[in-house]
Amino acid sequence: MGEEFKRQVVAEMIQNVEKIVRDYELAIKKSKFEIKCPYPEIIKLCEIIKQTLIDYGWNEQAMNFNEQIKFYQEKLKKDKKLREIEVQKLEKQKEIEELYKIKEIDTIRAVILSLNNEEMILNLEEKEKERLKESEEIFNMISSAERMAKEYEKEIKKDRILHLDCPYEKIIEIYKNAQKEFRNIGWKEVSSKLFDSIEYYNDKLEKDNRLREIEERKLNKV
């Protein structure tokens, strides 16, 4: 896989994290505390990004990403405190409202409006949660494929190629599945970029096959 594509994959992952954080913080500024805090999932995504950097051999950048993980852990702590304060404010507000009589018709309208808003928010939150979970699984697939390739290329230096099973066909299949899954969650740009990785491992597979043919001919001559 080319260096440029690796950078693009990591950049897409980071942009995804930043977008989720940005959207959430904007919602919180508008006092939309009904939206679920995404920081636990963000921390998981950051761990995946860190592992991806390690898989790519970018250990220094991976270690630097520890600070980002600590940053979101602090964000999570502050969010919990903020929500505790908000709960206390809402409880006081409810106590005040109970002191006043509200007309029955106004109460009914308020309840209907509240239920409609809550249903909309829950639907959006559930969709975003599903997309986040699916993206984690896809990035894990890619990291797994890269580890397989790295391990094979390490072992091939120590042993005869014919003694080892070539993983490239399986890696190509993983990337094709990842490509499809990215399209399913609407990440079409990232999906299209995986063509480069598929071509890269197709080329690796052809070279591996040629090497195996050469090794077999050598053994037959003996």
C-alpha positions in Angstrom: 0.0 0.0 0.0 1.4 3.4 -1.0 2.4 6.0 1.6 0.0 8.5 0.2 -3.0 6.2 0.5 -2.0 5.3 4.1 -1.9 9.0 4.9 -5.4 9.4 3.3 -6.8 6.5 5.3 -5.6 8.0 8.6 -6.7 11.5 7.6 -10.2 10.2 6.8 -10.4 8.5 10.2 -9.2 11.6 12.0 -11.7 13.8 10.0 -14.5 11.4 11.0 -13.6 11.8 14.7 -13.3 15.6 14.5 -16.7 15.8 12.7 -18.5 13.8 15.4 -16.9 15.9 18.1 -17.7 19.1 16.3 -21.3 18.2 15.7 -21.7 17.1 19.3 -20.1 20.2 20.9 -22.3 22.4 18.7 -25.4 20.6 19.9 -24.3 20.9 23.5 -23.8 24.7 23.1 -27.5 24.7 22.1 -28.3 22.8 25.3 -29.3 19.6 23.5 -28.3 17.4 26.4 -30.7 14.7 25.1 -28.0 13.7 22.6 -25.8 10.8 23.8 -22.2 11.7 24.6 -20.0 10.3 21.9 -16.6 10.5 23.8 -16.5 6.8 24.8 -16.9 5.8 21.1 -14.4 8.6 20.1 -11.8 7.2 22.5 -12.3 3.7 20.9 -11.8 5.2 17.4 -8.7 7.0 18.6 -7.3 3.6 19.8 -8.1 2.2 16.4 -6.3 5.1 14.7 -3.3 4.6 17.0 -3.2 0.8 16.2 -3.5 1.7 12.5 -0.4 4.0 12.8 1.5 1.2 14.5 0.5 -1.3 11.7 1.8 1.2 9.1 5.1 1.4 11.0 4.5 5.0 12.1 5.3 4.4 15.8 6.3 8.0 16.7 3.0 9.3 15.4 1.2 6.5 17.2 2.8 7.5 20.5 1.9 11.1 19.9 -1.7 10.0 19.5 -1.7 9.0 23.2 -2.1 12.7 24.0 -5.2 12.8 21.8 -6.7 9.9 23.7 -6.0 11.6 27.1 -7.6 14.8 25.7 -10.8 13.0 24.9 -10.7 11.2 28.2 -10.6 14.6 29.9 -13.5 15.8 27.6 -15.5 12.8 28.8 -14.9 13.7 32.5 -16.0 17.3 31.9 -19.0 16.2 29.9 -20.2 14.0 32.8 -19.9 16.9 35.3 -21.7 19.2 32.9 -24.5 16.8 32.6 -24.8 16.4 36.3 -25.1 20.2 36.6 -27.8 20.2 33.9 -29.8 17.5 35.6 -29.8 19.6 38.8 -31.0 22.6 36.8 -33.8 20.6 35.2 -34.9 19.3 38.6 -35.1 22.8 40.0 -36.9 24.0 36.9 -39.5 21.2 37.2 -40.1 22.2 40.9 -40.8 25.8 39.8 -43.1 24.7 37.0 -45.1 22.5 39.4 -46.0 25.6 41.3 -48.0 27.0 38.4 -51.1 25.5 36.9 -50.9 24.8 33.2 -54.1 24.6 31.1 -54.9 21.0 30.1 -54.7 21.8 26.3 -51.3 23.4 26.7 -50.1 20.3 28.6 -51.2 17.9 25.9 -49.6 20.0 23.2 -46.3 20.2 25.2 -46.3 16.4 25.7 -46.9 15.7 22.0 -44.2 18.1 20.9 -41.8 16.7 23.5 -42.5 13.1 22.3 -42.1 14.0 18.6 -38.8 15.8 19.3 -37.5 13.0 21.4 -38.4 10.4 18.7 -36.5 12.4 16.0 -33.4 12.8 18.2 -33.4 9.1 19.1 -33.6 8.1 15.5 -30.7 10.4 14.5 -28.7 9.3 17.4 -29.3 5.6 16.6 -28.3 6.1 13.0 -25.1 7.9 14.0 -24.2 5.3 16.5 -24.7 2.5 13.9 -22.4 4.3 11.4 -19.8 4.8 14.1 -19.9 1.2 15.1 -19.7 0.0 11.5 -16.8 2.3 10.7 -14.9 0.8 13.6 -15.5 -2.7 12.3 -14.3 -1.7 8.8 -11.1 -0.1 10.0 -10.5 -3.2 12.2 -10.8 -5.3 9.0 -8.2 -3.1 7.2 -5.8 -3.2 10.2 -6.2 -7.0 10.3 -5.3 -7.3 6.6 -2.3 -5.0 7.0 -1.0 -7.1 9.9 -1.4 -10.3 7.8 0.7 -8.8 5.0 3.3 -7.5 7.4 3.6 -10.8 9.2 3.9 -12.8 5.9 6.5 -10.5 4.5 8.5 -10.8 7.7 8.3 -14.6 7.7 9.2 -14.9 4.0 12.6 -13.5 4.8 13.3 -16.3 7.2 11.8 -19.3 5.4 11.3 -20.7 1.9 8.2 -19.2 0.2 6.8 -22.7 -0.6 6.7 -23.5 3.1 4.3 -20.6 3.7 0.6 -19.9 2.7 0.2 -16.7 0.7 -2.3 -14.4 2.4 -2.8 -11.9 -0.5 -6.0 -13.5 -1.9 -7.6 -13.2 1.5 -6.3 -9.6 2.0 -7.8 -8.6 -1.4 -11.1 -10.1 -0.3 -11.0 -8.2 3.0 -10.3 -4.9 1.1 -13.2 -5.6 -1.3 -15.5 -6.3 1.6 -14.3 -3.1 3.3 -14.9 -1.2 0.1 -18.5 -2.5 0.0 -19.1 -1.7 3.6 -17.8 1.9 3.2 -20.3 2.4 0.4 -23.1 1.1 2.5 -22.5 3.7 5.2 -22.1 6.5 2.7 -18.3 6.9 2.7 -18.1 6.7 -1.1 -14.8 8.7 -1.3 -13.0 6.4 1.1 -14.5 3.3 -0.7 -13.2 4.5 -4.1 -9.7 5.0 -2.6 -9.5 1.3 -1.7 -9.2 0.5 -5.4 -5.5 1.4 -5.0 -5.0 -1.1 -2.2 -6.8 -3.8 -4.1 -4.6 -3.2 -7.2 -1.5 -3.1 -4.9 -2.2 -6.5 -3.5 -3.2 -7.9 -6.9 0.3 -7.0 -8.0 1.8 -8.5 -4.8 -0.2 -11.7 -5.5 1.2 -11.9 -9.1 4.7 -11.4 -8.0 4.3 -14.0 -5.2 3.0 -16.6 -7.7 6.0 -16.0 -10.0 8.4 -16.5 -7.1 6.7 -19.7 -6.2 7.0 -21.0 -9.8 10.7 -20.2 -9.7 11.2 -22.0 -6.4 9.3 -25.0 -7.7 11.5 -25.2 -10.9 14.6 -25.0 -8.7 13.3 -27.9 -6.6 12.5 -30.0 -9.7 16.0 -29.6 -11.0 17.6 -30.9 -7.9 
